[in-house]
Amino acid sequence: MVKVGSKIFAFLGNAERVGVKCGKDRQIADEWLLRYPDDAAASAYIGRYGWNTLALNAKIPGDELFEAVDASYDDVVARLPRKERPAGQT
């Protein structure tokens, strides 16, 4: 797992998949499932909160995977108390 402050923004325990927050709610995260039905799945236990597991080296373009990780980071940072945010991020 990868954290910013005290919050997780990505799960990297598997070389074939990455778990990221794909939106503020399940409805937004479901767009990934519709676009990539074979390579995206709602994450176990936390999927209802907008977390998806995305396959690496599959049909999801690399730039979209990077954007998903960046967006997950940005979403988590925005919810952190100011004292836990990285320097320069308000």
Secondary structure, 3 states (H helix, E strand, C coil): CEEECCEEEEEEEECCEEEEECCCCHHHHHHHHHHCCCCEEECCCCHHHCEEEEECCCCCCHHHHHHHHHHHHHHHHHHCCHHHCCCCCC
